[in-house]
Amino acid sequence: MDAAMVTAIAALAGAPLAAAAAVWGSRIAGRAQREGNAMTGLSNLTDQLQEERIDMRAQLATLRTELATERAENARLKLLVTQLGGTP
């Protein structure tokens, strides 16, 4: 075999190997991108849940304040009924 024949055989053998390497590389890149997207999505979801939790805590504090006000008003009205001679 002369050098031209060896070069031709090497080129014929190298082309499928290069194609296989390119396909394998693109699969790895695609997997990495999907994993990155999953992590970004998880991070966004976590941020949204934390914001909702903060909002819920604020609503809870407001409701607790309203409940305490209602209870105080209820106690005041019971006292007033008792002072007027009734039974609550």
mmCIF file as gemmi writes it, N, C-alpha and C atoms, coordinates in Angstrom:
data_model
loop_
_atom_site.group_PDB
_atom_site.id
_atom_site.type_symbol
_atom_site.label_atom_id
_atom_site.label_alt_id
_atom_site.label_comp_id
_atom_site.label_asym_id
_atom_site.label_entity_id
_atom_site.label_seq_id
_atom_site.pdbx_PDB_ins_code
_atom_site.Cartn_x
_atom_site.Cartn_y
_atom_site.Cartn_z
_atom_site.occupancy
_atom_site.B_iso_or_equiv
_atom_site.pdbx_formal_charge
_atom_site.auth_seq_id
_atom_site.auth_asym_id
_atom_site.pdbx_PDB_model_num
ATOM 1 N N . MET Axp A 1 ? 0.832 -1.176 0 1 0 ? 1 A 1
ATOM 2 C CA . MET Axp A 1 ? 0 0 0 1 0 ? 1 A 1
ATOM 3 C C . MET Axp A 1 ? 0.882 1.245 0 1 0 ? 1 A 1
ATOM 4 N N . ASP Axp A 2 ? 0.47 2.166 -0.825 1 0 ? 2 A 1
ATOM 5 C CA . ASP Axp A 2 ? 1.235 3.408 -0.859 1 0 ? 2 A 1
ATOM 6 C C . ASP Axp A 2 ? 0.582 4.443 0.063 1 0 ? 2 A 1
ATOM 7 N N . ALA Axp A 3 ? 1.163 5.585 0.171 1 0 ? 3 A 1
ATOM 8 C CA . ALA Axp A 3 ? 0.724 6.617 1.105 1 0 ? 3 A 1
ATOM 9 C C . ALA Axp A 3 ? -0.655 7.145 0.74 1 0 ? 3 A 1
ATOM 10 N N . ALA Axp A 4 ? -0.96 7.251 -0.544 1 0 ? 4 A 1
ATOM 11 C CA . ALA Axp A 4 ? -2.268 7.763 -0.96 1 0 ? 4 A 1
ATOM 12 C C . ALA Axp A 4 ? -3.377 6.815 -0.524 1 0 ? 4 A 1
ATOM 13 N N . MET Axp A 5 ? -3.117 5.517 -0.642 1 0 ? 5 A 1
ATOM 14 C CA . MET Axp A 5 ? -4.113 4.519 -0.244 1 0 ? 5 A 1
ATOM 15 C C . MET Axp A 5 ? -4.343 4.568 1.269 1 0 ? 5 A 1
ATOM 16 N N . VAL Axp A 6 ? -3.273 4.705 2.045 1 0 ? 6 A 1
ATOM 17 C CA . VAL Axp A 6 ? -3.386 4.788 3.509 1 0 ? 6 A 1
ATOM 18 C C . VAL Axp A 6 ? -4.16 6.037 3.895 1 0 ? 6 A 1
ATOM 19 N N . THR Axp A 7 ? -3.905 7.14 3.231 1 0 ? 7 A 1
ATOM 20 C CA . THR Axp A 7 ? -4.615 8.397 3.507 1 0 ? 7 A 1
ATOM 21 C C . THR Axp A 7 ? -6.094 8.255 3.19 1 0 ? 7 A 1
ATOM 22 N N . ALA Axp A 8 ? -6.419 7.609 2.071 1 0 ? 8 A 1
ATOM 23 C CA . ALA Axp A 8 ? -7.813 7.423 1.68 1 0 ? 8 A 1
ATOM 24 C C . ALA Axp A 8 ? -8.54 6.528 2.674 1 0 ? 8 A 1
ATOM 25 N N . ILE Axp A 9 ? -7.898 5.445 3.091 1 0 ? 9 A 1
ATOM 26 C CA . ILE Axp A 9 ? -8.514 4.543 4.067 1 0 ? 9 A 1
ATOM 27 C C . ILE Axp A 9 ? -8.708 5.253 5.411 1 0 ? 9 A 1
ATOM 28 N N . ALA Axp A 10 ? -7.724 6.033 5.812 1 0 ? 10 A 1
ATOM 29 C CA . ALA Axp A 10 ? -7.819 6.78 7.062 1 0 ? 10 A 1
ATOM 30 C C . ALA Axp A 10 ? -8.968 7.79 6.988 1 0 ? 10 A 1
ATOM 31 N N . ALA Axp A 11 ? -9.137 8.441 5.85 1 0 ? 11 A 1
ATOM 32 C CA . ALA Axp A 11 ? -10.213 9.408 5.678 1 0 ? 11 A 1
ATOM 33 C C . ALA Axp A 11 ? -11.572 8.709 5.729 1 0 ? 11 A 1
ATOM 34 N N . LEU Axp A 12 ? -11.675 7.534 5.088 1 0 ? 12 A 1
ATOM 35 C CA . LEU Axp A 12 ? -12.927 6.785 5.095 1 0 ? 12 A 1
ATOM 36 C C . LEU Axp A 12 ? -13.27 6.278 6.503 1 0 ? 12 A 1
ATOM 37 N N . ALA Axp A 13 ? -12.27 5.874 7.24 1 0 ? 13 A 1
ATOM 38 C CA . ALA Axp A 13 ? -12.502 5.396 8.603 1 0 ? 13 A 1
ATOM 39 C C . ALA Axp A 13 ? -12.741 6.555 9.566 1 0 ? 13 A 1
ATOM 40 N N . GLY Axp A 14 ? -12.116 7.674 9.322 1 0 ? 14 A 1
ATOM 41 C CA . GLY Axp A 14 ? -12.218 8.826 10.216 1 0 ? 14 A 1
ATOM 42 C C . GLY Axp A 14 ? -13.543 9.552 10.115 1 0 ? 14 A 1
ATOM 43 N N . ALA Axp A 15 ? -14.146 9.57 8.944 1 0 ? 15 A 1
ATOM 44 C CA . ALA Axp A 15 ? -15.402 10.298 8.749 1 0 ? 15 A 1
ATOM 45 C C . ALA Axp A 15 ? -16.52 9.743 9.631 1 0 ? 15 A 1
ATOM 46 N N . PRO Axp A 16 ? -16.773 8.436 9.644 1 0 ? 16 A 1
ATOM 47 C CA . PRO Axp A 16 ? -17.825 7.934 10.544 1 0 ? 16 A 1
ATOM 48 C C . PRO Axp A 16 ? -17.503 8.154 12.022 1 0 ? 16 A 1
ATOM 49 N N . LEU Axp A 17 ? -16.226 8.044 12.372 1 0 ? 17 A 1
ATOM 50 C CA . LEU Axp A 17 ? -15.841 8.287 13.766 1 0 ? 17 A 1
ATOM 51 C C . LEU Axp A 17 ? -16.087 9.742 14.156 1 0 ? 17 A 1
ATOM 52 N N . ALA Axp A 18 ? -15.781 10.652 13.247 1 0 ? 18 A 1
ATOM 53 C CA . ALA Axp A 18 ? -16.024 12.071 13.521 1 0 ? 18 A 1
ATOM 54 C C . ALA Axp A 18 ? -17.522 12.345 13.644 1 0 ? 18 A 1
ATOM 55 N N . ALA Axp A 19 ? -18.308 11.707 12.777 1 0 ? 19 A 1
ATOM 56 C CA . ALA Axp A 19 ? -19.757 11.883 12.847 1 0 ? 19 A 1
ATOM 57 C C . ALA Axp A 19 ? -20.3 11.33 14.158 1 0 ? 19 A 1
ATOM 58 N N . ALA Axp A 20 ? -19.843 10.167 14.572 1 0 ? 20 A 1
ATOM 59 C CA . ALA Axp A 20 ? -20.289 9.567 15.827 1 0 ? 20 A 1
ATOM 60 C C . ALA Axp A 20 ? -19.905 10.456 17.011 1 0 ? 20 A 1
ATOM 61 N N . ALA Axp A 21 ? -18.702 11.012 16.963 1 0 ? 21 A 1
ATOM 62 C CA . ALA Axp A 21 ? -18.262 11.909 18.034 1 0 ? 21 A 1
ATOM 63 C C . ALA Axp A 21 ? -19.126 13.169 18.078 1 0 ? 21 A 1
ATOM 64 N N . ALA Axp A 22 ? -19.502 13.686 16.906 1 0 ? 22 A 1
ATOM 65 C CA . ALA Axp A 22 ? -20.345 14.873 16.861 1 0 ? 22 A 1
ATOM 66 C C . ALA Axp A 22 ? -21.735 14.579 17.44 1 0 ? 22 A 1
ATOM 67 N N . VAL Axp A 23 ? -22.307 13.431 17.1 1 0 ? 23 A 1
ATOM 68 C CA . VAL Axp A 23 ? -23.621 13.053 17.618 1 0 ? 23 A 1
ATOM 69 C C . VAL Axp A 23 ? -23.554 12.877 19.124 1 0 ? 23 A 1
ATOM 70 N N . TRP Axp A 24 ? -22.531 12.187 19.595 1 0 ? 24 A 1
ATOM 71 C CA . TRP Axp A 24 ? -22.378 11.963 21.025 1 0 ? 24 A 1
ATOM 72 C C . TRP Axp A 24 ? -22.198 13.296 21.761 1 0 ? 24 A 1
ATOM 73 N N . GLY Axp A 25 ? -21.394 14.182 21.194 1 0 ? 25 A 1
ATOM 74 C CA . GLY Axp A 25 ? -21.17 15.498 21.806 1 0 ? 25 A 1
ATOM 75 C C . GLY Axp A 25 ? -22.449 16.314 21.872 1 0 ? 25 A 1
ATOM 76 N N . SER Axp A 26 ? -23.26 16.249 20.816 1 0 ? 26 A 1
ATOM 77 C CA . SER Axp A 26 ? -24.509 17.018 20.827 1 0 ? 26 A 1
ATOM 78 C C . SER Axp A 26 ? -25.493 16.442 21.846 1 0 ? 26 A 1
ATOM 79 N N . ARG Axp A 27 ? -25.468 15.127 22.046 1 0 ? 27 A 1
ATOM 80 C CA . ARG Axp A 27 ? -26.334 14.531 23.075 1 0 ? 27 A 1
ATOM 81 C C . ARG Axp A 27 ? -25.936 15.013 24.456 1 0 ? 27 A 1
ATOM 82 N N . ILE Axp A 28 ? -24.652 15.053 24.711 1 0 ? 28 A 1
ATOM 83 C CA . ILE Axp A 28 ? -24.166 15.522 26.018 1 0 ? 28 A 1
ATOM 84 C C . ILE Axp A 28 ? -24.533 16.987 26.209 1 0 ? 28 A 1
ATOM 85 N N . ALA Axp A 29 ? -24.36 17.79 25.158 1 0 ? 29 A 1
ATOM 86 C CA . ALA Axp A 29 ? -24.695 19.211 25.258 1 0 ? 29 A 1
ATOM 87 C C . ALA Axp A 29 ? -26.196 19.388 25.49 1 0 ? 29 A 1
ATOM 88 N N . GLY Axp A 30 ? -27.013 18.591 24.806 1 0 ? 30 A 1
ATOM 89 C CA . GLY Axp A 30 ? -28.462 18.668 24.992 1 0 ? 30 A 1
ATOM 90 C C . GLY Axp A 30 ? -28.865 18.288 26.402 1 0 ? 30 A 1
ATOM 91 N N . ARG Axp A 31 ? -28.24 17.248 26.932 1 0 ? 31 A 1
ATOM 92 C CA . ARG Axp A 31 ? -28.537 16.81 28.3 1 0 ? 31 A 1
ATOM 93 C C . ARG Axp A 31 ? -28.153 17.902 29.293 1 0 ? 31 A 1
ATOM 94 N N . ALA Axp A 32 ? -26.988 18.497 29.089 1 0 ? 32 A 1
ATOM 95 C CA . ALA Axp A 32 ? -26.545 19.562 29.997 1 0 ? 32 A 1
ATOM 96 C C . ALA Axp A 32 ? -27.499 20.749 29.939 1 0 ? 32 A 1
ATOM 97 N N . GLN Axp A 33 ? -27.977 21.061 28.735 1 0 ? 33 A 1
ATOM 98 C CA . GLN Axp A 33 ? -28.911 22.17 28.603 1 0 ? 33 A 1
ATOM 99 C C . GLN Axp A 33 ? -30.238 21.857 29.299 1 0 ? 33 A 1
ATOM 100 N N . ARG Axp A 34 ? -30.724 20.637 29.151 1 0 ? 34 A 1
ATOM 101 C CA . ARG Axp A 34 ? -31.973 20.264 29.82 1 0 ? 34 A 1
ATOM 102 C C . ARG Axp A 34 ? -31.819 20.325 31.338 1 0 ? 34 A 1
ATOM 103 N N . GLU Axp A 35 ? -30.689 19.841 31.832 1 0 ? 35 A 1
ATOM 104 C CA . GLU Axp A 35 ? -30.452 19.895 33.275 1 0 ? 35 A 1
ATOM 105 C C . GLU Axp A 35 ? -30.362 21.337 33.759 1 0 ? 35 A 1
ATOM 106 N N . GLY Axp A 36 ? -29.732 22.181 32.955 1 0 ? 36 A 1
ATOM 107 C CA . GLY Axp A 36 ? -29.651 23.603 33.306 1 0 ? 36 A 1
ATOM 108 C C . GLY Axp A 36 ? -31.022 24.238 33.329 1 0 ? 36 A 1
ATOM 109 N N . ASN Axp A 37 ? -31.864 23.893 32.35 1 0 ? 37 A 1
ATOM 110 C CA . ASN Axp A 37 ? -33.229 24.42 32.321 1 0 ? 37 A 1
ATOM 111 C C . ASN Axp A 37 ? -34.026 23.938 33.529 1 0 ? 37 A 1
ATOM 112 N N . ALA Axp A 38 ? -33.817 22.69 33.915 1 0 ? 38 A 1
ATOM 113 C CA . ALA Axp A 38 ? -34.524 22.157 35.086 1 0 ? 38 A 1
ATOM 114 C C . ALA Axp A 38 ? -34.108 22.903 36.343 1 0 ? 38 A 1
ATOM 115 N N . MET Axp A 39 ? -32.838 23.171 36.488 1 0 ? 39 A 1
ATOM 116 C CA . MET Axp A 39 ? -32.364 23.886 37.675 1 0 ? 39 A 1
ATOM 117 C C . MET Axp A 39 ? -32.889 25.317 37.689 1 0 ? 39 A 1
ATOM 118 N N . THR Axp A 40 ? -32.921 25.959 36.519 1 0 ? 40 A 1
ATOM 119 C CA . THR Axp A 40 ? -33.454 27.318 36.436 1 0 ? 40 A 1
ATOM 120 C C . THR Axp A 40 ? -34.935 27.32 36.793 1 0 ? 40 A 1
ATOM 121 N N . GLY Axp A 41 ? -35.673 26.336 36.274 1 0 ? 41 A 1
ATOM 122 C CA . GLY Axp A 41 ? -37.093 26.233 36.594 1 0 ? 41 A 1
ATOM 123 C C . GLY Axp A 41 ? -37.323 25.999 38.073 1 0 ? 41 A 1
ATOM 124 N N . LEU Axp A 42 ? -36.51 25.146 38.672 1 0 ? 42 A 1
ATOM 125 C CA . LEU Axp A 42 ? -36.635 24.884 40.108 1 0 ? 42 A 1
ATOM 126 C C . LEU Axp A 42 ? -36.334 26.14 40.915 1 0 ? 42 A 1
ATOM 127 N N . SER Axp A 43 ? -35.331 26.867 40.503 1 0 ? 43 A 1
ATOM 128 C CA . SER Axp A 43 ? -34.986 28.106 41.198 1 0 ? 43 A 1
ATOM 129 C C . SER Axp A 43 ? -36.124 29.123 41.097 1 0 ? 43 A 1
ATOM 130 N N . ASN Axp A 44 ? -36.71 29.243 39.912 1 0 ? 44 A 1
ATOM 131 C CA . ASN Axp A 44 ? -37.836 30.173 39.732 1 0 ? 44 A 1
ATOM 132 C C . ASN Axp A 44 ? -39.029 29.754 40.586 1 0 ? 44 A 1
ATOM 133 N N . LEU Axp A 45 ? -39.311 28.463 40.612 1 0 ? 45 A 1
ATOM 134 C CA . LEU Axp A 45 ? -40.422 27.961 41.419 1 0 ? 45 A 1
ATOM 135 C C . LEU Axp A 45 ? -40.19 28.243 42.899 1 0 ? 45 A 1
ATOM 136 N N . THR Axp A 46 ? -38.976 28.025 43.358 1 0 ? 46 A 1
ATOM 137 C CA . THR Axp A 46 ? -38.64 28.283 44.753 1 0 ? 46 A 1
ATOM 138 C C . THR Axp A 46 ? -38.837 29.766 45.086 1 0 ? 46 A 1
ATOM 139 N N . ASP Axp A 47 ? -38.395 30.644 44.179 1 0 ? 47 A 1
ATOM 140 C CA . ASP Axp A 47 ? -38.577 32.083 44.398 1 0 ? 47 A 1
ATOM 141 C C . ASP Axp A 47 ? -40.059 32.446 44.488 1 0 ? 47 A 1
ATOM 142 N N . GLN Axp A 48 ? -40.861 31.883 43.591 1 0 ? 48 A 1
ATOM 143 C CA . GLN Axp A 48 ? -42.298 32.17 43.599 1 0 ? 48 A 1
ATOM 144 C C . GLN Axp A 48 ? -42.942 31.671 44.889 1 0 ? 48 A 1
ATOM 145 N N . LEU Axp A 49 ? -42.558 30.477 45.33 1 0 ? 49 A 1
ATOM 146 C CA . LEU Axp A 49 ? -43.13 29.942 46.563 1 0 ? 49 A 1
ATOM 147 C C . LEU Axp A 49 ? -42.743 30.791 47.763 1 0 ? 49 A 1
ATOM 148 N N . GLN Axp A 50 ? -41.525 31.281 47.79 1 0 ? 50 A 1
ATOM 149 C CA . GLN Axp A 50 ? -41.104 32.132 48.899 1 0 ? 50 A 1
ATOM 150 C C . GLN Axp A 50 ? -41.879 33.442 48.903 1 0 ? 50 A 1
ATOM 151 N N . GLU Axp A 51 ? -42.129 34.008 47.709 1 0 ? 51 A 1
ATOM 152 C CA . GLU Axp A 51 ? -42.916 35.235 47.636 1 0 ? 51 A 1
ATOM 153 C C . GLU Axp A 51 ? -44.345 34.987 48.109 1 0 ? 51 A 1
ATOM 154 N N . GLU Axp A 52 ? -44.925 33.865 47.695 1 0 ? 52 A 1
ATOM 155 C CA . GLU Axp A 52 ? -46.275 33.532 48.143 1 0 ? 52 A 1
ATOM 156 C C . GLU Axp A 52 ? -46.315 33.333 49.653 1 0 ? 52 A 1
ATOM 157 N N . ARG Axp A 53 ? -45.277 32.727 50.193 1 0 ? 53 A 1
ATOM 158 C CA . ARG Axp A 53 ? -45.224 32.501 51.634 1 0 ? 53 A 1
ATOM 159 C C . ARG Axp A 53 ? -45.18 33.827 52.384 1 0 ? 53 A 1
ATOM 160 N N . ILE Axp A 54 ? -44.41 34.774 51.88 1 0 ? 54 A 1
ATOM 161 C CA . ILE Axp A 54 ? -44.345 36.098 52.502 1 0 ? 54 A 1
ATOM 162 C C . ILE Axp A 54 ? -45.717 36.764 52.461 1 0 ? 54 A 1
ATOM 163 N N . ASP Axp A 55 ? -46.395 36.664 51.312 1 0 ? 55 A 1
ATOM 164 C CA . ASP Axp A 55 ? -47.742 37.237 51.194 1 0 ? 55 A 1
ATOM 165 C C . ASP Axp A 55 ? -48.713 36.565 52.16 1 0 ? 55 A 1
ATOM 166 N N . MET Axp A 56 ? -48.635 35.263 52.268 1 0 ? 56 A 1
ATOM 167 C CA . MET Axp A 56 ? -49.534 34.534 53.165 1 0 ? 56 A 1
ATOM 168 C C . MET Axp A 56 ? -49.28 34.915 54.62 1 0 ? 56 A 1
ATOM 169 N N . ARG Axp A 57 ? -48.025 35.107 54.986 1 0 ? 57 A 1
ATOM 170 C CA . ARG Axp A 57 ? -47.717 35.522 56.359 1 0 ? 57 A 1
ATOM 171 C C . ARG Axp A 57 ? -48.292 36.917 56.643 1 0 ? 57 A 1
ATOM 172 N N . ALA Axp A 58 ? -48.228 37.801 55.66 1 0 ? 58 A 1
ATOM 173 C CA . ALA Axp A 58 ? -48.791 39.144 55.841 1 0 ? 58 A 1
ATOM 174 C C . ALA Axp A 58 ? -50.306 39.057 56 1 0 ? 58 A 1
ATOM 175 N N . GLN Axp A 59 ? -50.945 38.221 55.18 1 0 ? 59 A 1
ATOM 176 C CA . GLN Axp A 59 ? -52.39 38.04 55.302 1 0 ? 59 A 1
ATOM 177 C C . GLN Axp A 59 ? -52.758 37.44 56.658 1 0 ? 59 A 1
ATOM 178 N N . LEU Axp A 60 ? -51.969 36.485 57.11 1 0 ? 60 A 1
ATOM 179 C CA . LEU Axp A 60 ? -52.217 35.866 58.415 1 0 ? 60 A 1
ATOM 180 C C . LEU Axp A 60 ? -52.109 36.89 59.536 1 0 ? 60 A 1
ATOM 181 N N . ALA Axp A 61 ? -51.109 37.745 59.464 1 0 ? 61 A 1
ATOM 182 C CA . ALA Axp A 61 ? -50.95 38.778 60.491 1 0 ? 61 A 1
ATOM 183 C C . ALA Axp A 61 ? -52.152 39.719 60.49 1 0 ? 61 A 1
ATOM 184 N N . THR Axp A 62 ? -52.619 40.073 59.299 1 0 ? 62 A 1
ATOM 185 C CA . THR Axp A 62 ? -53.797 40.943 59.203 1 0 ? 62 A 1
ATOM 186 C C . THR Axp A 62 ? -55.024 40.265 59.8 1 0 ? 62 A 1
ATOM 187 N N . LEU Axp A 63 ? -55.218 38.996 59.477 1 0 ? 63 A 1
ATOM 188 C CA . LEU Axp A 63 ? -56.374 38.26 60.002 1 0 ? 63 A 1
ATOM 189 C C . LEU Axp A 63 ? -56.298 38.095 61.509 1 0 ? 63 A 1
ATOM 190 N N . ARG Axp A 64 ? -55.099 37.877 62.025 1 0 ? 64 A 1
ATOM 191 C CA . ARG Axp A 64 ? -54.952 37.761 63.478 1 0 ? 64 A 1
ATOM 192 C C . ARG Axp A 64 ? -55.304 39.078 64.161 1 0 ? 64 A 1
ATOM 193 N N . THR Axp A 65 ? -54.889 40.178 63.563 1 0 ? 65 A 1
ATOM 194 C CA . THR Axp A 65 ? -55.211 41.491 64.119 1 0 ? 65 A 1
ATOM 195 C C . THR Axp A 65 ? -56.719 41.723 64.1 1 0 ? 65 A 1
ATOM 196 N N . GLU Axp A 66 ? -57.351 41.37 62.981 1 0 ? 66 A 1
ATOM 197 C CA . GLU Axp A 66 ? -58.806 41.52 62.885 1 0 ? 66 A 1
ATOM 198 C C . GLU Axp A 66 ? -59.519 40.642 63.911 1 0 ? 66 A 1
ATOM 199 N N . LEU Axp A 67 ? -59.031 39.411 64.097 1 0 ? 67 A 1
ATOM 200 C CA . LEU Axp A 67 ? -59.632 38.511 65.073 1 0 ? 67 A 1
ATOM 201 C C . LEU Axp A 67 ? -59.499 39.066 66.486 1 0 ? 67 A 1
ATOM 202 N N . ALA Axp A 68 ? -58.324 39.59 66.808 1 0 ? 68 A 1
ATOM 203 C CA . ALA Axp A 68 ? -58.126 40.169 68.14 1 0 ? 68 A 1
ATOM 204 C C . ALA Axp A 68 ? -59.053 41.361 68.345 1 0 ? 68 A 1
ATOM 205 N N . THR Axp A 69 ? -59.242 42.165 67.329 1 0 ? 69 A 1
ATOM 206 C CA . THR Axp A 69 ? -60.148 43.318 67.416 1 0 ? 69 A 1
ATOM 207 C C . THR Axp A 69 ? -61.585 42.855 67.63 1 0 ? 69 A 1
ATOM 208 N N . GLU Axp A 70 ? -61.984 41.841 66.883 1 0 ? 70 A 1
ATOM 209 C CA . GLU Axp A 70 ? -63.348 41.303 67.028 1 0 ? 70 A 1
ATOM 210 C C . GLU Axp A 70 ? -63.569 40.721 68.426 1 0 ? 70 A 1
ATOM 211 N N . ARG Axp A 71 ? -62.568 40.017 68.938 1 0 ? 71 A 1
ATOM 212 C CA . ARG Axp A 71 ? -62.695 39.439 70.278 1 0 ? 71 A 1
ATOM 213 C C . ARG Axp A 71 ? -62.801 40.532 71.341 1 0 ? 71 A 1
ATOM 214 N N . ALA Axp A 72 ? -62.013 41.588 71.181 1 0 ? 72 A 1
ATOM 215 C CA . ALA Axp A 72 ? -62.07 42.696 72.136 1 0 ? 72 A 1
ATOM 216 C C . ALA Axp A 72 ? -63.443 43.361 72.077 1 0 ? 72 A 1
ATOM 217 N N . GLU Axp A 73 ? -63.968 43.541 70.868 1 0 ? 73 A 1
ATOM 218 C CA . GLU Axp A 73 ? -65.305 44.138 70.724 1 0 ? 73 A 1
ATOM 219 C C . GLU Axp A 73 ? -66.364 43.231 71.339 1 0 ? 73 A 1
ATOM 220 N N . ASN Axp A 74 ? -66.228 41.936 71.156 1 0 ? 74 A 1
ATOM 221 C CA . ASN Axp A 74 ? -67.162 40.97 71.728 1 0 ? 74 A 1
ATOM 222 C C . ASN Axp A 74 ? -67.139 41.047 73.26 1 0 ? 74 A 1
ATOM 223 N N . ALA Axp A 75 ? -65.934 41.108 73.817 1 0 ? 75 A 1
ATOM 224 C CA . ALA Axp A 75 ? -65.808 41.201 75.272 1 0 ? 75 A 1
ATOM 225 C C . ALA Axp A 75 ? -66.412 42.51 75.775 1 0 ? 75 A 1
ATOM 226 N N . ARG Axp A 76 ? -66.216 43.603 75.059 1 0 ? 76 A 1
ATOM 227 C CA . ARG Axp A 76 ? -66.776 44.903 75.456 1 0 ? 76 A 1
ATOM 228 C C . ARG Axp A 76 ? -68.307 44.851 75.431 1 0 ? 76 A 1
ATOM 229 N N . LEU Axp A 77 ? -68.846 44.238 74.384 1 0 ? 77 A 1
ATOM 230 C CA . LEU Axp A 77 ? -70.308 44.148 74.292 1 0 ? 77 A 1
ATOM 231 C C . LEU Axp A 77 ? -70.886 43.246 75.377 1 0 ? 77 A 1
ATOM 232 N N . LYS Axp A 78 ? -70.202 42.153 75.71 1 0 ? 78 A 1
ATOM 233 C CA . LYS Axp A 78 ? -70.665 41.292 76.808 1 0 ? 78 A 1
ATOM 234 C C . LYS Axp A 78 ? -70.681 42.05 78.125 1 0 ? 78 A 1
ATOM 235 N N . LEU Axp A 79 ? -69.627 42.818 78.351 1 0 ? 79 A 1
ATOM 236 C CA . LEU Axp A 79 ? -69.557 43.619 79.573 1 0 ? 79 A 1
ATOM 237 C C . LEU Axp A 79 ? -70.69 44.642 79.618 1 0 ? 79 A 1
ATOM 238 N N . LEU Axp A 80 ? -70.94 45.261 78.493 1 0 ? 80 A 1
ATOM 239 C CA . LEU Axp A 80 ? -72.028 46.247 78.427 1 0 ? 80 A 1
ATOM 240 C C . LEU Axp A 80 ? -73.385 45.603 78.687 1 0 ? 80 A 1
ATOM 241 N N . VAL Axp A 81 ? -73.609 44.429 78.132 1 0 ? 81 A 1
ATOM 242 C CA . VAL Axp A 81 ? -74.872 43.707 78.358 1 0 ? 81 A 1
ATOM 243 C C . VAL Axp A 81 ? -74.988 43.369 79.848 1 0 ? 81 A 1
ATOM 244 N N . THR Axp A 82 ? -73.914 42.91 80.455 1 0 ? 82 A 1
ATOM 245 C CA . THR Axp A 82 ? -73.926 42.574 81.879 1 0 ? 82 A 1
ATOM 246 C C . THR Axp A 82 ? -74.188 43.801 82.723 1 0 ? 82 A 1
ATOM 247 N N . GLN Axp A 83 ? -73.59 44.924 82.378 1 0 ? 83 A 1
ATOM 248 C CA . GLN Axp A 83 ? -73.808 46.178 83.137 1 0 ? 83 A 1
ATOM 249 C C . GLN Axp A 83 ? -75.244 46.651 83.02 1 0 ? 83 A 1
ATOM 250 N N . LEU Axp A 84 ? -75.879 46.347 81.926 1 0 ? 84 A 1
ATOM 251 C CA . LEU Axp A 84 ? -77.269 46.775 81.731 1 0 ? 84 A 1
ATOM 252 C C . LEU Axp A 84 ? -78.262 45.79 82.348 1 0 ? 84 A 1
ATOM 253 N N . GLY Axp A 85 ? -77.742 44.717 82.969 1 0 ? 85 A 1
ATOM 254 C CA . GLY Axp A 85 ? -78.587 43.786 83.694 1 0 ? 85 A 1
ATOM 255 C C . GLY Axp A 85 ? -78.972 42.542 82.907 1 0 ? 85 A 1
ATOM 256 N N . GLY Axp A 86 ? -78.41 42.339 81.768 1 0 ? 86 A 1
ATOM 257 C CA . GLY Axp A 86 ? -78.736 41.161 80.978 1 0 ? 86 A 1
ATOM 258 C C . GLY Axp A 86 ? -77.694 40.069 81.161 1 0 ? 86 A 1
ATOM 259 N N . THR Axp A 87 ? -77.931 38.973 80.463 1 0 ? 87 A 1
ATOM 260 C CA . THR Axp A 87 ? -76.942 37.885 80.474 1 0 ? 87 A 1
ATOM 261 C C . THR Axp A 87 ? -76.458 37.677 79.03 1 0 ? 87 A 1
ATOM 262 N N . PRO Axp A 88 ? -75.189 37.628 78.87 1 0 ? 88 A 1
ATOM 263 C CA . PRO Axp A 88 ? -74.64 37.502 77.516 1 0 ? 88 A 1
ATOM 264 C C . PRO Axp A 88 ? -74.861 36.154 76.88 1 0 ? 88 A 1
